[in-house]
Amino acid sequence: MPTTTAPSRRDSRPASLFTRDHLPFAVGAVALVTLGAFENRATTTVLPTAARDLDALWLFGAASAAPLVSFVLATVVAGAWADHRGPVRPLQAGMAVFVASQVAMAAAPGMAVLTLGRFGSGIAEAFMDVSLTVLLARALPEALRAKVFAAFAAAWVLPSLLGPPIAGVLAEVWSWRAVFAVGVALLVPAWLLLRPSMRAAATTAAPTRWTGQEHRAVRAAALAAVGLAGLTAGGSLLGRDGSTRALGVGLAVAGLACTVPAVRTVLPAGTLRLARGIPALVALRGLVAAAFGTAGSLLPLMLSTVHGLGPAAAGTSLTVTGLCWAAGSQLHGLDVVQRRVRAVRRLQLGFALITVGVLGPALTSLDALGVVAGLALWGVAGLGMGIVSPTLSTQLLLFAPVSDQGRVTAASSLTASVAQAVALAAAGALIAWQAPALPGWLFAGVMAAGAAVGAVGWAAARRAG
């Protein structure tokens, strides 16, 4: 009976992304990740130009840290929302917040509105990242998921190559405001491609109630976000005069008082003392974010301020970051590396490369090293980051019980966001103190501190085994 044998043959074929059911979702999901990567690279490229144009360089640190602050809370909310109400609504909310944030930044009359837009970007990123992952699990069979996750990683390469120069050229030829309009335009095709999968997921979603543990996690994340916001705003106000500086001190102290206990409630026991195993791995995620992430955020500002480079030229530092990070990840994934180099050794190597590499921009900011040589050394740091990041992820999943993998992964992401936000708040206080004339020693000091944090990570890596 041909009508019964034909379907059985189709069912026996291996799953493929290149079908009418799966291809639109895969392309749309990769497009959305590419959009997020472009927004990240493009915004970091033009942020120094926007801060100078709006005569508010003293708020550069706050604008840099704002998405990290909102990401802390939004990630926890998005995860619970997607678990209990399905991934469609948080994904739609993330897209809506993304559009509103881009429009606010494009039309910003001052740096305060631009910083608020950056805050919204962190919410949008968290909502879209978490809900897209959940939607992927519902839209694709297990055999195809790894391929799409691999495509997500590759989706950062092209924006790293093209995002900074495109954003820089737009800022130089037209206006830095045009960069944010590009992000809105790129969202439309991604949304259209994802619509069929979103409709299917919406019809199968079964709402459930939040647990007490989830409510406690949201409260702790909210307290941490409020604390980080106070710490960041306070740091930016420390460079002002009179009562404004006193307000900054008060906000910074209050922010620190909120952040520390909130973070302690969600971290694995022993994280702050680098206890062996999972606590050390979570702490190392924070150390690498503070060392590498802070230096990378300040690189375009340093190149444009100290060496007078335009947005396009200064943005090449982000291209170097993305390409070398990808190369390090590929090196980490080689079978020969996995077989012959233990995880602790990979971590020590990665942190050593970060420590040495961060010194390149530090020396460049003092004119002790040329721009090209400094960026070459920064590429060494990117290579180290590409080794450290996947090693930490795989070790966490290896050590954590299956029932705790989500909680431990969330704690790791939270630690990274908090550590980098605190480091950027401190850097922002220095920038506010010296703005608008930023000396090279300021950048050298911040990056030397990052190298010191990298050295601590190298010493602590042996506790991750």
N, C-alpha and C positions, 0 to 999 in steps of 0.2 A: 504494500500500500504506500504509494509515493507520498501521500499527504502526511504520513507519520514519520517516514524515514528522513525527510528533508529537515524538519525541525531538530531531530536528534543530532544530525550532522552539524547544524549551526550551533547547537548547545555545547557540542564537544570541542569547538574551536577555542583556543586560548583567548582570554580577554584582551582587548586592544583599545587603546585610546582613540584610534582612528575610525571611530564609528559615529553615526549620527547621534547616538545616545550620550557618548562620553566626550567627544571632541569639543563641542561648544563650551562645556564646563571647564575642561582643561585649559583651553585657550583663554577663556575669560578669567579664570583664577590666576594664571600666570600673568595676564595683563594687569590685574589688580595689584599683584605683588610688584610688578615692574613700575606701576604708577607710584606706589609707596616708596620704592627705592629712588625714583626720579625726584619725588618731592623732597625726600631727605637730602639728597646730594645738591639739588638746585637751591633749596632754602639755605643750607649751610654756606653755599657759595656766595649768595647775594646778601646775607645778613649783615656783614660788615658795611657794605655799601648803603643798605637801608638805614642802619644805625647812624651813620655819618650824615646821610641826607636829611634825616629827621632830627638831627642835632641832639641825639640822646645816646651817645656811645656808653654812657654810664649804666644804661639798662641792657647792655649786650649780654652780660652774664645771666640776667633774669630771662631774657628772650631765649637764650640757649638752653637753659634748664627747664623752661616751662613745659615742654612736651614730656619730659621725664617725670615731672611732678604729677601731671594728670594721668600718665600711663600707669602709675602705681595703683591708683584706685580703679581706673577703668578696666584694667586687666582682670581684677577679681570680680567686678560686676559683670563683665562680659562672659566670663567663664560660667558663672552661676546662671545667668540669663539664658545662655545657649543650652545649658544642660536641662533647664526646667521649662523653657518655652520654645525650644528649637532655635536654629541658627539664623533664621531669616530676618526676624525683627532686629536683633543686634547688628546684623550686616547692613540692613537698610538704614538703621540709625547711624552707623559708622559712616556710610556714604553721605548722608545728609549733613552730619557734622563736618565732614571733610569739605564739602562744597561751601558751607557757611564760613568755615575757617579760612579757606583760600580767598573767598570774596572779601572777608574782613581784612586780611593782610594786604590784598591788592589795593583796597581803598583806604587803608589806615592813614588817618590824619596825623597820628603821632605814634611814638614807640610803645606807649601803653596799649593801644589797640592792636598793634602788631604782636605784642607779647601775649595778649589775650587770644589772638588767632593761633599762635604757637601752642598755647594751652589746649585749644580745641583740636589741634593736629594730633596731640598725644592721645586724646580720647578717641578720635577717629581711627588712629593706628591700632589701638588696643581692640576696639570693637571689630574692626575688619579682620585683623590677624586671627583672633580667637574664633570668631564665627565662621570665617572661611575654612579654617582647619576642621571644624565640626561639620560644616556642609560638605567638605571633601569626603569625610568618612561616610556620609550618607548617600552621596551621589556616585561614588566609584567603588567597585569591588576591591577587596584587599590587595589583590595581585597588581593593581594599577597605582596604588597610593604612593609607593616608594618612588615611582617614576615622576609623579607630579611634584613630590617634595624635592627631588633632585632638580627639577626644572625651576622650582622656587629659588633654590640657591643660585642657579645659573642666571636667574632673572636680575640679579644685582650687578652682573658684569657689565651689561650694555649701559644701564644708567650711570654706572661709575665712569665709563668711557665717555659717554655723550652728555650726561646731565650737567656736569660743571662747565664745559665749554659752551653748551647751548645757553645755560643760564647766564654765564658771563657775557656772551655776545649780546643777548637780549638786554642785559643791564647797561652795557656800554653804548649800544646803538639806539635803543629805545628807552626802556625804563626797567628798573628792578621789579616794578609792579606787574609787568607783563608775565613774569615767570609764574606767578600764581594762577593766572588765567589758563596757562598751558595745562596745569594739573586738572582743572575742571573739565577742559575739553577732552582729556584722555580718559576721564572716568566714564563718559557716556558709552563708548563701545564695550568696555568691560562689563558694565551693568546690563547691556542688551544681551551679551553672550551668557551671562549668569542667570537671566530671568527664568528659563525653563527649569533649571535645577532648583531655583528658589521657590517656584510654584509647586514643584513636586514635594519638596521638603516641608512646605507650609501645610500641605494637606495631610501629612503623616505625623506632624508634631503632636505629642501628648503632654499637656502641661502637668507639672508636678510641683510640690511645695518645697520651699527652701528649708534647709536644715538649720539647726541652731549653730552648728559649726560654721556654716557659710555666712550666717548673719554676723558672727563674731569676727570672721575674716574680713568682711566688708567694713565693719566698724574700725578694726585695726588699720586697714588700708586707708580709710578716710582720715583717721588721725595722723597717719604718716604723711599723707598728701598735704594736709593742713600744715603740719610741721615743716615740711620741705618748702611749701609756699612761703611761710614766714621766714625761714632761714634764707631763702633766695632773695626775697624782697628786702629783708634786713641787710643782707650783704651789699645789695646795690645802693642802699641809702647811707651806708657807712661813709661813702665818699662825699656826701653833701655837707652842709654847714648847720651849726646850731641845733635847734630843736629837731630838725630832720635827721641829723646823725643820731641824736638820742633815741628817736623813734626806731631807727635802724637797729641800734643795739638791743632795744627791747624786743623787736620782732625776731632778731636772730636768736636771742636767748630763749624766748618762748617757743620758737620753732624747733630748736634743739631739744628742749624739754618735752615736746610732743613726739618728736621723731624717734628718739631712743627707745622709750618704752613700747611704742607701737610696733617698731621693727622687731624688738625682742620677742613679742608675743607670737610672731609668725615664723621666726627662724628656728631651725632645728637646735635643740639644746647643745651648747658647746661651740656654736658658730663663732662667737666673738673671741673665744680663746683658741680657735683653730684646732679643736679636738679632732683626732684622727678619723678619717672616713668621710661620711656625708657632710658633717659640719665643716670640715676643712675644704671640701669641694665647693660648698655654697659660699664660704668666705673668699675663696680664690676667685670666684665669679665677680665678687665685688671689687677685689683688688685689681683685676685686669681691666674692669670697666673704668675705674678711677685713673689708672695709669695710662691706658691707651685712649679711651674715649675722650678724656678731658683734653689731652694734647691734640687729638685730631680735630676737636671742635674749635680750638684756638688757632690752628694752623693758617686758615685763610686770612684771619684778622692780622696775624703776625706778618704774613707776607705782604699784605696790602699796606700795613702801617709802617713797618720798619723798612721794607724794601720797595715800597711804592708800586707794587704790581697791581694791575687792573683785576676786576673780578674773574675774567676768563683765565688769566695766567695764574692767579692765586688759587683758583679752583682745581688746578692740576694736582694739588696735594690730595684731593679727594679721589681723583682718578688713580693715583699711585696707591692710595689706601685700598680701594676696591680690588684692583688687579692683584696686588701682593697678598691680600687676604684670601682671595680665591685660589691663588697659587699655593699658599700654605695649606688650605683645606684639601686641595688635590694631593699634595704631598702626604698629608696625614692619612688619606684614604688608601694609599698604595698598600697592596698586600704585603710587600716586603717590609714596609715600615710597621704595619700592624703585627707581623710575626716576630720581628727582631728587636723592636724598641718598646720597652715597657711603658705603660701610661705615665708613670711618675717621671721617667726620663724624657718623655715627650713634653710634659708640662714644664720641666726644668729647662729644656731647650727653648721652648716657646717664650717663657718669661725672661730668659737670658737675652734672646733676640729683641724682645720689647724693651728691656732695660737699656741695651746698647743703642737701639734704633731711635728711641725718644731723644737721646742726646744729640742727634743730628740737627733737628730743628732748634734745640736749645743753643747750640753753637752758632747756627745760622742767625738767630735773633741777636747775637752779640757781634755779628760780622766776623766771627772767627772761622767760619766755614761758608763757602758759596751756596747759593740757593740750590743749584743742581746737586751738589754733593750732599747737602742737608736733606734733600728729598730722597736721594738714593739711600741714605741711612734710614730715613723714615720708612722706606719700602722694606727694610729689614724688620722693622717693628711690625709692619703689616703682615709679613710672612710669619712672624711669631704669633700674632693674633689668630691667624688662620690655623695654626697648630693647636693653640691652647683652647680655643672655643669649642671645637668638636670633641676634643679629648675630655673636657669637663662634662659635656652633655652625655657622652657615652658612659663615662664612669658613674655619673649620677644614676642613670637608668640601670646600670649593672649592680650598684650597691643597694638601691632602694627596693623594698618589697613592692610587688605589683600594686597592692592596695594603696601605697603611699607615693607612687610615681608622680601623680598629678600635683599633690601637695608639695613635694620636694622640688619639682620643676618650677612651680609658681614661686616658691621661696627663693630659688636661685635667680629668677628673673627680677623679683622684687629687690633682692640684694644688689644686683647690678644697677638697677635704676636709682636706688637710693644712694649708693656709693658715688655714682657719677654726678648726681644732682648736688650732693654735698660738696664734691670737688669743684663743680662749676660755680656753686655759690661762693666758695672761697676765692676762686679766680675772678668772679664778677665783682667781689668787694675790692680787690686790687685794681681792677680796671676802672671802677667807679672812683676810686681814690685818685688815680692819675689822669683820668679823662679830662679833656679830649686828646692831650699829647701823651701817647703811650710809649714809654721807653723800652728798649730792647731787653734790659735786665728783668723787666716784669715777666715777659714771656719766658725768658731763660729760667727764672726762678720757678715758675709754675711747671715747666717741663722737666726741670731737674728734680722737682718733688715727685713728678710722675715716674721718673726713672728710679727714684728711691723706693716708691711703692712697688714697682716691678721687681726690684731686688728682694723686697720682703716676700713677694709671691714666689720668687725662685727658691728662697730659703724654706718657705712653708710647703712647697710642692711635695716634699717627701712624706708629708702627713696625709696625702691624698691616696696613698696605696693601701 
